Amino acid sequence: MAPVVTSNANPHYQKHFDRLFALAKAGDWDGVGNYEVKGSNSYSKLVARYQRDLLALHAASESPAW
């Protein structure tokens, strides 16, 4: 599940989290990696971190088991 934006001032960021989650769920890892995150405020940084975390999780799942 994507993170949930609870800030009343920033509900429009929810669409970014939801879009990244949908791309990842569909297995569109190029789409996740190419998703453009704009801005430098706290929520933009959270979206960018979520994007990096999704990509790292995917990379870890593709790595051979020890």
BAFI-3210 file (N, C-alpha, C; in Angstrom, 3 decimals, decimal comma, padded with zeros to 6 digits):
// residues 66
n [1|2|3|4|5|6|7|8|9|10|11|12|13|14|15|16|17|18|19|20|21|22|23|24|25|26|27|28|29|30|31|32|33|34|35|36|37|38|39|40|41|42|43|44|45|46|47|48|49|50|51|52|53|54|55|56|57|58|59|60|61|62|63|64|65|66]
n.u [000,844|000,492|002,045|000,069|-001,135|-001,645|-001,783|-003,684|-003,031|-001,591|-002,813|-002,675|-000,333|-000,788|-001,533|000,879|002,233|000,373|000,473|003,141|003,038|001,125|002,488|004,647|003,281|002,245|004,506|006,038|008,900|010,644|008,983|008,610|011,227|011,604|009,749|008,987|009,962|009,256|010,268|011,288|010,356|009,230|007,327|007,799|010,346|009,743|008,244|010,232|011,951|010,324|010,124|012,833|013,041|011,193|012,481|014,863|013,894|012,861|015,235|016,579|014,897|015,389|017,940|020,199|019,620|021,387]
n.v [-001,171|002,250|005,131|007,272|010,483|012,736|015,370|018,270|020,412|019,459|017,513|016,887|015,574|012,928|011,644|011,218|009,332|007,257|006,760|005,892|003,565|002,104|001,717|000,154|-002,079|-003,069|-003,982|-002,326|-001,301|000,348|002,490|003,309|004,092|006,129|007,993|011,303|013,366|016,383|019,473|020,664|020,589|019,246|017,181|016,545|015,515|013,273|011,780|011,272|009,742|007,515|006,532|005,790|003,854|001,915|001,094|000,079|-002,039|-003,641|-004,221|-005,682|-007,883|-009,099|-009,973|-012,723|-015,307|-015,792]
n.w [000,000|-000,713|000,851|002,974|002,639|005,108|005,615|005,584|004,038|001,908|000,149|-002,561|-003,094|-002,693|-005,056|-006,357|-004,741|-004,991|-007,755|-008,150|-006,595|-008,035|-010,470|-009,573|-008,556|-010,905|-012,026|-013,554|-013,639|-014,982|-015,397|-012,734|-012,117|-013,978|-013,274|-012,814|-010,276|-008,939|-007,415|-004,127|-001,602|001,584|001,089|-001,596|-001,334|000,202|-001,625|-003,527|-001,965|-001,435|-004,018|-004,471|-002,459|-003,343|-005,705|-004,638|-003,113|-005,124|-006,522|-004,573|-004,389|-006,771|-006,577|-006,248|-003,846|-000,783]
ca.u [000,000|001,222|001,876|-001,136|-000,895|-002,654|-001,754|-004,783|-002,461|-000,846|-003,447|-002,365|000,827|-001,242|-001,555|002,230|002,446|-000,511|000,970|004,335|002,596|000,464|003,534|005,379|002,385|002,116|005,803|006,625|010,016|011,148|008,070|008,938|012,513|011,515|008,734|009,631|009,599|009,645|010,153|012,275|009,748|009,237|006,540|008,524|011,434|009,152|007,893|011,495|012,452|009,465|010,556|014,113|012,778|010,572|013,513|015,788|013,188|012,824|016,595|016,860|014,106|015,965|019,268|020,183|019,633|022,695]
ca.v [000,000|003,509|006,000|008,091|011,884|013,159|016,823|018,954|021,403|018,812|016,274|016,628|014,676|011,540|011,078|010,779|008,067|006,254|006,440|005,065|002,262|001,409|001,295|-000,955|-003,232|-003,582|-004,466|-001,360|-000,732|001,482|003,586|003,797|004,781|007,314|008,902|012,579|013,990|017,791|020,236|020,421|020,689|018,004|016,133|016,128|014,660|012,000|011,051|010,805|008,652|006,364|006,025|005,096|002,662|000,914|000,572|-000,725|-003,273|-004,440|-004,712|-006,723|-009,071|-009,678|-010,473|-014,144|-015,569|-016,230]
ca.w [000,000|-000,779|002,018|002,968|002,978|006,080|005,721|004,897|003,132|000,827|-000,320|-003,966|-003,190|-002,637|-006,404|-006,700|-004,042|-005,588|-009,097|-007,990|-006,106|-009,147|-011,403|-008,953|-008,478|-012,267|-012,467|-014,483|-012,896|-015,759|-015,085|-011,389|-012,197|-014,823|-012,760|-012,502|-009,009|-009,000|-006,183|-003,085|-000,278|002,351|000,447|-002,794|-000,860|000,621|-002,847|-004,088|-001,112|-001,693|-005,321|-004,247|-001,651|-004,213|-006,600|-003,834|-002,774|-006,343|-006,785|-003,571|-004,697|-007,980|-006,248|-005,865|-002,408|-000,285]
c.u [000,894|001,069|000,627|-000,777|-002,018|-002,712|-002,901|-004,276|-001,811|-001,506|-003,097|-001,138|000,420|-001,204|-000,181|002,558|001,623|-000,016|002,212|003,962|001,956|001,488|004,297|004,529|002,223|003,438|006,485|007,760|010,698|010,283|008,331|010,216|012,461|010,485|009,418|009,069|010,147|009,512|011,212|011,682|009,711|008,481|007,193|009,666|010,916|008,768|009,168|012,069|011,628|009,853|011,863|013,909|012,132|011,610|014,513|015,156|013,124|014,199|016,956|016,101|014,646|017,342|019,189|020,271|021,009|022,672]
c.v [001,240|004,283|006,867|009,495|012,335|014,667|017,442|019,954|020,769|017,558|015,920|015,729|013,208|010,888|010,570|009,442|006,951|005,827|005,555|003,662|001,458|000,908|000,090|-002,216|-003,888|-004,144|-003,556|-000,622|000,383|002,708|004,173|004,621|006,074|008,325|010,182|013,169|015,413|018,417|019,856|020,574|019,309|016,877|015,656|015,194|013,306|011,146|010,470|009,656|007,390|005,716|005,227|003,806|001,554|000,271|-000,305|-002,057|-004,202|-005,036|-005,835|-008,000|-009,792|-010,284|-011,952|-014,294|-016,065|-017,687]
c.w [000,000|000,529|001,861|003,438|003,904|006,246|004,931|003,877|001,899|000,258|-001,761|-004,125|-003,158|-004,013|-006,827|-006,025|-004,685|-006,967|-009,025|-007,520|-007,233|-010,162|-010,852|-008,915|-009,849|-012,796|-013,468|-013,780|-013,655|-015,482|-013,709|-011,444|-012,971|-014,337|-012,289|-011,215|-009,031|-007,621|-005,171|-001,683|000,391|001,656|-000,841|-002,419|-000,405|-000,592|-003,471|-003,260|-001,329|-003,020|-005,168|-003,464|-002,480|-005,129|-005,852|-003,452|-003,980|-006,646|-005,824|-003,892|-005,925|-007,715|-005,878|-004,355|-001,992|-000,005]
res [m|a|p|v|v|t|s|n|a|n|p|h|y|q|k|h|f|d|r|l|f|a|l|a|k|a|g|d|w|d|g|v|g|n|y|e|v|k|g|s|n|s|y|s|k|l|v|a|r|y|q|r|d|l|l|a|l|h|a|a|s|e|s|p|a|w]
***
